Amino acid sequence: MQNNLKSVIRFKDFVAYFGPRGVVAMAWWLGAVHAARIRQDHNSFPFLQIIGDAGVGKTLLLNYLQKLTAQVPYAYSLAHSTPAARARFVASAENRVVICEQEGKSDEQIDWDELKPLYSEGSFAVRSGDGHAELLPFKGALTITANQPLQCSDAVSSRMVTINFSDDNPHATRVRPDALNDLKAEKAIAFGIKVAQSEEWVSSSLHALVPAYQGQLTRKYGASLSGRTALNCAQLLALLEVLCTLLSIPEGLRLESRKVINDIAFLDTIPY
């Protein structure tokens, strides 16, 4: 089943283009299908921030991942939007992954702190014209894509896991993007169906693995690692293990992907 599923979603082509960083993004996406359950069980589910120079394939990556869960490719530009507009957009997302594009500087200063409740509470306040606030449930997950890391408070950045897709080697061999663009959504959804049917397995796996990974990261990086980042990365490591089991990902790629997550944790310990 695993090998057939890998073939259906063109996993080999995906890895050839995006490497272990793409695998980590896919692991987060698997978790996003059950974001509401994970927040219920662990009181949080991290935001995913995807950054990289123009042309590295951020849109290609997101379009591919959206096909896996039958989500019509879309993204929402935050430029020039008002807080009320952003709130309405998020509140209407239901259980989808909300993709926010940050395209350079906006004429209006965005208060990223308004998104903090989506990390843990799973709800968002929508204010009407008379100032009345209605608290609406949020069952989805949040991805932010930008060329450079967001300029935001520590409270927001600590709620994110950031994957930088800027190419360290611009001459690296990659498959043609057509191999991923041509993937039909009606075939890719086999992944989403399998993941949606596996809620109890995903939940029990995280219950078993997250505390152990959280402890490992805390012991490895010490007091310099924030507790929130340790939890975010522990959840990501656990989801990676679920994905590796689901797709029978070979040990070498699993270890490379684990290193990507450990690097995210390490960067949190570096003073700025």
Secondary structure, DSSP 4 states (H G I P E B T S, - for coil): -HHHHHHHTTHHHHHHHHHHHHHHHHHHHHHHHTHHHHHHHHS---EEEEE--TTSSHHHHHHHHHHHTTPPP--EE-TT--HHHHHHHHHT-TTSEEEEEE-S--SS---GGGGTHHHHT-EEEEE-TTS-EEEEE--SEEEEEESS-----HHHHTTEEEEE---S-TT-----THHHHT--HHHHHHHHHHHHTTHHHHHHHHHHHHHHHHHHHHHHHGGGS-HHHHHHHHHHHHHHHHHHHHHT--HHHHHHHHHHHHHHHHHHTS--
